[in-house]
Amino acid sequence: MHEYIYEPDINYFKSIFKMFNYDDIDTDFLEEQLKSYTIQFRRMILNMNYTEPTEENGLPYISIKNYICYEAARLLTVNFVSNSDLINFIRTESLRLKELAIKDLSSIVVGENSYDSVSLEGKIKKP
């Protein structure tokens, strides 16, 4: 069981990246990298004062999980990939997923007591 809902495991990573030869890759090292990138992203979430996705709050986390996988894959491309198109795809997709993850975290949910829902007539509901 992982500590964070958005932390990918090795099987999730393998389901995305079927092109790697996992016989040549130290999967313990890969697990450590997934954990490390998860912690780095968590720090970024907290530094930007965003609410961290949990099972309780139901915030979107799949883009974060995928971003973490692509960051780990970028690391693997240094030693295990010679196809420049694949390397460029992984790097580009990693940047796209990071932007998507931040966009998901920064989306504003308008509630009935938020500033956006107050009418201009001065009628404010009491909580």
N, C-alpha and C positions, 0 to 999 in steps of 0.2 A: 504494500500500500504506500502510495506516495504522499508526501507531506502537503503538496500543493495540487489543486485540481488541474492546473495547467501544466504540470510536469509530465513530460512524455516518458514512457518506458522504452526499452530496447525493441520490444515487439511492435510498438506503434511506429518507431523509427523505421524498422525493417519493412513495414507495410507501405511506407511512402517511398523508400529508396530500395527498390528491388534490384537496381543495377550494380550495387556493390557486391564484391565477393567477400562475404563475411568470414570465410575460412582464413583470409589474410589479415583480418582486423581483430584487434584485441577488444572484445566486447566489454570487458570490465573498464577499460579506458574510455570507451564510448559512453557507458553508463555514467562514469564520473563527469564526462563533458556535458552530458544532458543535465545532470544535477547542477553543475557549475553555471551553465547558461540560464537555467531556471532561477538560480539565486541572483544572478546578475540582472535578469529582467525584473525580478521582484524588487530589487533595490531601486531600479528605475521607476517602477510603479509608485513606490513609496516616496521617492524624491520628488516626483511630479504631483504628489498629493492626490493621486487617483485611488479609488476604492479597489482593493484587491479582489479579484473574482474568487468566490467560494461557492460551495453547493447551496448554502443558505441564501445568498443574495441573488443567485441566478444570473450574474453578469456573464457576458460572452467570453469564452476562453479558448475556443478552438483555434483561432488565428494566432494566439500566443503560443499554444502548443506546437502548431506547425512552424512558426517562426523559430522556436527553440530547436526544432529538428533541422531546419535549414541552416541555422548557424553551426550546429555540430557537423552537418554535411560539408559546409564550407571548409571546416578544419580538415576533414577527410580528403577533400579534393587535392590538398597539397601533396599527399603521398600516394593516393590510390586511384586517381583519375588522370588520364592523359588527354581526354577528349575536350578540347577547348570550348566547344559549343555547350557541353554539359556543365562545365565549370562556370561559364557565363550565365547559363540558365539558373544554376543554383544561387549564384551571387545576386542576380537580378530579382529572383523570387524571394530571397531572404529580405532584401530591402523593401519589396512590395508588402510582404507579410508583416514586417515591423511597422510600416505605416498603417496598415489595416488594423493591427493590434492596438496601436495607440489611438486610432480613430474610434475603435470599439470602446475603449476605456474612457475616452473623453466625451462620448455622446451624452447629451443632456436628456434626462427623463423629466418631463414636466408633470408635476403633481398638482393637486387642486389648491395647495397652499403655497405654491411657488410664485415668484414675482410675475412670471409670464401669464399666470392664470387669473391675476387680479384685474377686475374690470376698471375701466377709466372713470366710471361713475362714482367711485368711492365706496362701493359696497364690497366690504371684505368679510369673508366668512371667518368666524371665530373657530379655532381648532377645538 
